[in-house]
């Protein structure tokens, strides 16, 4: 009799356990359904300003959809390769908000990032007429025209195959920035540091125009002095007179 009673008690406990388990599973399923979990990515570490995001900076996880606001990235393809804002840091565990990340060409110092060793940026004022169809990333020849008293103007190419690293409007915004005017106001050139003095002199006493290089997307030698150019000889002699005075 006691054995039968014990078996009945065990059966009741088993049924009760199964029911509790089912209730727990049902409650969990309902809970997760209510949460509406969304797969997204968070920062695996504190990411400093102006840092290019890599896959190692991401941790995949599921969070409540309400936590992933419309202005946060949820796809890793939208995150990897972008840069953190120049004035902000992304803390570990944070989702990647769209305001935190920028494309490389949207960074304020984008042009500086494109300079090679031994190069510096030289800024020239420009306009649509002077610039023509020249675009950022293209190679150009720097042409100089100097007016001389009682003599014919002196014209010639000063530098060849100079890389255009940016073209911006008067507000300093790139031409494709939706907040910009789209009207070119200045152009930045990647030149060698030792060319700055003579280029500045040319800009001061003459007029500089840019023309597409023979091979405008040639990635070999950049910013080379034009061989046997009369304008180079003239500017060098003028520099020497000024230094001797």
N, C-alpha and C positions, 0 to 999 in steps of 0.2 A: 504494500500500500504506500509506504513511504517512497519507494522507488518510483512508482507511477506519479506520485505528487511531485517528486523532484524533476522527472522528465517533463511534466506539464509546465513547471516553473521555468525550466530551461527553454522550452519552446516559446513560452510567452516572452521571455527576455530576448530570444533571438528575433522574434517578430518585431518586438519593440525597437531593437537595435537597427533592424533593416528599415523600419519606418523612419527612425531618426536620421539614418544615413540618407534616405531618399529625400527627406525634408531638407537636410543640409545641402545636398546637391542641387535640389530645386531652388533653394534660397540663394545659393551661390550663382546659379545660372541667371536667376532673376536680377541679382545684384549687378552682375557684369553686363547684362542686357540694358539695365537702367543706366549704367555708367557709359555705355556706348564707346567702348575702348577704341582708341585710334593709334595705329603704329606711327611713331615719329622718332626724331633723333634729338639727343641732348648733348651738351658739351662734356667731354670726358675729363677736361681739365680747365683751369683758368687760362683763357686764350688772350694774349696781349693784343694791344692795338696794332693795326697794319700787319696782320699775320695772315698768310695764305692758309686756308682751311684744307686739311687732308683727311683721309679716311680714319686715321688714328685719333683724330679729334672728336669722333662721333661715337655715341653709344646708342644702340637701337633699343627702344622700349615702347611699352604700350601705356598710354595715359588716357584719362577721361577726355572725350572730345571737347567738352566745355573748357578744358584747360588749354587746348591747342587753339588759340585764337586765330581768326582769319588772316592776320598779318604775320603769322609764323610759318616758316618753311617746314614741310613734313616729308619731303623727298630728299634723299641724300644727293641726288643729281643736281638739285637746286642749291646745295650748300657747298659741296666740295669744289675747290678752285676759286671760290670768292675770297675776299679779304675782309677782315674785321675793320670797322671804322677807325679812322686815324685818331679819334679822340675817345674811343671807348674800349672796354674790355668785356669779354663774355665770361661770366663766372661759371665754374663747373656745375653741372646739373641743370643749366638753363637751356630752354629751347632756343632755336635760332630764329629770332625775329628778323623780318625783312629790313627793318631800319638799322640793324646791327651790321649787315653785310653789304659789300659793294663789289661790283666788277672792277678789275684792275684799272680800266680806263676811266672809272668814276672817281678814283682817289685824287685828292687835291695835288699830291706830289707825284702823280702818275708819270709825268715827263721825266722826273729825276730818276725814277726806277728803271727807265729805259737806257740811261747813259752807261756806256762801257768804261772800262778803266782808262783813265787819262783824259776823259771827255768832260765837258761842261756844257750847260745849256746857254744859248745866246738867243735873246728875244728881239724880234724885229716887228715894228708896227707894219700893218698891211691892210689891204681892203680887197674887195672882190675883183676889182680891175687888175691890181698887181698880182694877186694870187692865181687868178684863172682857174684851171682845173686841178691844181696841185692839192693833194690830200695828205693827211698824216700817215707816216710810214713810208712815204715816197722819198726817193733820192733826188736832189736838185743840184744845179750849178749856181753858185753865187756870183752874179754879174755886178760889176761896179762901174758907174759912170761919174767922172769928175770934171766939173766945169773949170776951165783955166782962163785967166784974164789974158786977152789978146792972143789966145791960142785956141785951136780946136779942142773940143772936149776929148778927154782920154777915156776910152772904154775897154773893158776886158773882163775875163773871168778870173776871179780871185781864188775861189775854192770849187772843187769838183766833187760830185758824189756825196753831198752832205745830206744827212738823214733828217727829215722833218719829224719831230717827236710829238708835236701837238699843234693844233690850230684852235684858238679860242676867241670868244667874243669879248666885248669891253668889260663884261662882268667876271671874266676869267673862267667861263663855262665852255665846255666843248660844244661844237656846233650841233651835235645830235642830242644835247641835253634838252629835255622838254621845257625846262625853266629858262633856257637861254634864248637869245635873239636869233641864232642861226646865222648871224652876220659876222664874218671874220674881222678881227681887230688886231690880233698879233699872232705871230707864228714863232715857235721855239725850234731851234736848230741844235743838233748835237755836233759840236766842234771840239777840236783839241785845245787844251788849255793854253798851249803856246801860240795859238792863233788868235787869241782874244784881243791883244793889243792892236794888231794890224787890221782886224775886222772892225774894232771900235773906231779906229782912225778912218777907215773907209766909210763907215756909217756917219761919221761926224762931218767929213768934208765933201762927201759925194752922195750919190743915190744908189741904193742897193736894190736889185731886182732878182727874183728867183725864176729859174727856168728848169723845166724837167731835164734830168740827166739823160744821156743816150740810153742808158739801161736803168730806168727809174727804180727798179726793185732789186738791183744788184746788191748782194750782201757781203761783197768782198771789201776791199779797202774803202774807208770812209774819210770824208773831209780832208782831201789831199790838195795841196797847193797846185794850181794849174801850171804846167811846165812852160817855161819861156813866156810867161804873160807879162806884157808891158805894164799892166796895172800893178803887179806885184813889185816890179823894179821901182816904179814911181813911188809907191807907198813906203817901201823900204828906205829909199833915199830921203824921203820926207821925215821918216822916223829918225834917221841918223842926224839930219840937220837939227831937229828939235832936241835930241839928246845932247848934241854938241853945243847948243846955244846956252 
